[in-house]
């Protein structure tokens, strides 16, 4: 099983393009040009571990596109599951999307008060999915 943590960012500034000294405001407005972070999901699924159970993450700020974007990722990369969440509610609610299903996992107020983390529910659910995958 590969449980791929969400990327910190989809973009970065290469070290070779980073300024060595403070950027002076007297130079005028700042313009940034960023590069795309290389995607590893495709080679992981196709080449490196084609028989593995692969889980990716999808974070959005617009709840109305969340599940569609997760399904698109499943189609694009042909992996097994996407943990999809919305930035504002990422610590209390996620939707796990697979080819055949989607399930919402929520942390209740009582669970949060006891100090439970949503991650525990995610991992428990995905362990069950992985066990089913292996049995196939």
N, C-alpha and C positions, 0 to 999 in steps of 0.2 A: 504494500500500500504506500502510495505517495500522497502526503497531505501537504500540498503546496501553500505555504503562507502567502497571503496577499502581498503584492509588490508595494513597496513604499511609494513608488511613483512609476509611471509609465515613461517618464522622460528624465534625462540627466544632462549635465554639462560635463564633457570629457575633461579630465585633469589637464590635458594639454591646452585646453581653451580657457582655463580658469585664470583670472588675473593674479599676479603675484603680490600686488599691493592694493591698498584701499582704492575703491572706485571713487573718483573725484566728482562731486556734484557740479563743479564748474565746467565739466565736459558736456553738460546738457542732459537731456532725457536718456534713460538707460534702455537699451534694447537687448533682449536676451534671445539667443538661438539655442534651442535644446535638441538633443538627439533622442531617438526612441531607444528605450531599454530593449535589448534583444529578447525575443520570446523563446522560452525553452520548452513550453508545453508541447509543441508539435514534435520536435525531435525526441522528447521523452516518451511520448505515446507511440510514435512510429518506429523509432530506431533503438533507443536505449533500453526500454522496458515495455515491450508491446503486450506482455501478458499481465502487467500489474494493474491494480485498482488505483486509478488516479483521480484525485479530488483537487479542484481548483477553487478559487474564490472570485467573486464578482462584487464589487462595491459600486454603488450608484448614489447619486443625490436625488434622483427623481424616481419615486416608488413605481410610477406608472410604466417604466421601461425595464424594471429589474428582471422579471421572469423572462421576458423576451430576450434580453441580452444574455442571460444565463443559458437559455436554450440555444441561442446562436453559438455560444462558446462550445456547447456540447457537439453541435453539428460541425463546427470548424475543426475542432481538435480530436473528436471521436474518443473522448475519455468517459469516465463513468459518472461523475457527480460534480455539481457546482454548489458551493455554499454562497448564497447570494444575500447580500444585506444592504441596507440603506444607511448612509453615514450617520444620520441623526439617531437611529435606533439600533445601531450595530451591537451594542452591549446587551440588548434585551430581546432582540428578535432576529431570526434569520429564516430564510427559505432554502431548503435543500432541494435542488432540482436534479433529477435523473432523466434518462430517456423516457421512462415509463411513469414517472410520478413527480409530485412535488409535495413537500410537507413543511409546514411552518412550525418552528420551535421557538417557544417564548419562555422567558424567565418570569415567573409570577412575582408579585410583590413579596410574598412570604419567602420564596426561594432567595430572592435578592437580600432580604432582611437577615437570612441565615448565612449570608456570605457566599452563596453558590454562584458560580460563574456560568454563563451561557455555554462556554467552551465544553464543559462537562457533558451537557446534553448533546452537543454536536458530536463529540467524540464517541459517546455511547451509541448514538444512532448510526454513525458511520462504521463502527465496529460490527454492528449487526449486518449492515449492507455488505461489508467486506466478507463476513462469514458466509453469507448467501452466495456471493460472487465466487468464493473459493469452492463451495459445494457444487457449483455448476461445472 
